[in-house]
Amino acid sequence: MGRPSLRITRHDDQDPPEQIVFEVRNPLAGVYEPTDTLDTGLFRLAELVEQVRVMWVQHDPRRESLKEAPDPAENDDSEWAELRVSAQANRVYEMRNFDQPAWKKAASRADAIRTTCDEIGYIPP
């Protein structure tokens, strides 16, 4: 289906300590794109969700090439949390993290964002 996602990673071993990295999974390019802030990441996520939605509505043949976020590497020691959004009319929000790598459904957008941030101890400004 090619759902865009937002991943937040905590790097305790880097300088500055507890550095937080935000990345948006672009299902069109099949890559994570770095963003500066949570808000910028959420804005880019919304753009990609709308782009994917239009592709599905218009039966764009490129939708067959959309790429899902990969499964996390087993030897990844970083602390991360990720939320993804379906491009359906009724948005479905799902989350996963370094402790629970399987996707689970969130009750709402706000719940998905809050839980994703809480999983790694990120407090939005």
C-alpha positions in Angstrom: 0.0 0.0 0.0 2.9 2.4 0.6 2.1 4.2 3.8 4.3 7.2 4.7 5.7 7.2 8.2 7.5 9.4 10.6 10.4 7.9 12.7 11.9 9.6 15.7 15.3 8.2 16.9 17.1 9.0 20.1 20.9 9.0 19.9 22.3 9.0 23.5 25.8 8.2 22.3 26.2 11.3 20.1 26.9 14.9 20.7 24.9 16.6 22.0 23.7 13.9 24.3 20.1 12.7 23.8 20.1 14.0 20.2 16.7 13.4 18.5 16.5 12.7 14.8 13.3 13.0 12.8 12.9 11.2 9.5 9.9 10.8 7.1 9.6 7.7 5.1 8.8 8.6 1.5 7.0 5.6 -0.1 7.5 7.1 -3.6 11.3 7.2 -3.3 11.6 4.3 -0.8 13.8 6.3 1.6 13.8 8.1 4.9 14.1 11.9 4.5 15.6 13.8 7.4 13.6 16.7 8.8 14.5 19.4 11.3 11.6 19.2 13.8 8.6 17.1 14.7 6.3 19.8 13.2 8.2 19.8 9.9 8.1 16.0 9.9 4.4 15.9 10.5 3.8 18.5 7.7 5.9 16.4 5.3 4.0 13.3 6.4 0.7 14.9 5.6 1.9 16.0 2.2 3.0 12.5 1.3 -0.3 11.0 2.6 -2.2 13.3 0.3 0.0 12.5 -2.6 -0.5 8.8 -2.1 -4.2 9.3 -1.6 -4.5 11.1 -5.0 -2.5 8.3 -6.7 -5.0 5.7 -5.4 -8.0 7.8 -6.3 -6.7 8.4 -9.8 -5.6 4.7 -10.2 -2.1 6.0 -11.0 0.0 3.0 -12.2 2.9 4.3 -10.1 1.0 3.3 -6.9 2.3 -0.3 -7.6 5.8 0.9 -7.0 5.1 2.5 -3.5 7.4 1.1 -0.9 6.5 0.3 2.8 8.9 1.2 5.6 11.3 -1.7 6.1 11.3 -4.0 9.1 13.8 -2.8 11.7 17.3 -4.4 11.7 17.6 -7.0 14.5 21.0 -5.7 15.6 19.8 -2.0 15.8 20.6 -0.8 19.3 19.1 2.7 18.9 15.9 3.8 20.6 13.3 4.7 18.0 9.6 5.0 17.5 7.6 5.4 14.3 4.1 6.2 13.3 2.6 5.6 9.9 -0.6 6.8 8.2 -2.8 5.2 5.6 -4.0 7.2 2.7 -7.6 6.0 3.0 -10.4 8.5 3.4 -10.7 7.4 7.1 -7.1 7.7 8.2 -5.6 4.8 10.1 -2.7 5.6 12.4 -0.3 2.9 13.4 2.8 2.9 15.7 5.8 0.7 16.4 9.0 1.1 18.4 12.4 -0.5 19.3 10.7 -2.6 22.0 7.7 -3.6 19.9 8.6 -3.7 16.2 5.1 -4.9 15.1 2.7 -2.2 14.0 -0.3 -1.5 16.3 -3.2 0.7 15.7 -3.6 4.0 17.5 -7.0 5.5 18.6 -6.3 8.8 16.8 -3.7 11.1 15.2 -3.1 12.8 18.5 -2.7 9.5 20.3 -0.3 8.3 17.7 1.9 11.4 17.9 1.8 11.4 21.8 2.6 7.7 22.1 5.4 7.8 19.5 7.1 10.8 21.3 6.5 9.1 24.7 8.1 5.9 23.6 11.6 7.5 23.4 11.1 10.3 25.9 10.8 13.2 23.5 8.9 16.2 24.8 7.8 18.5 22.0 8.6 22.2 22.7 
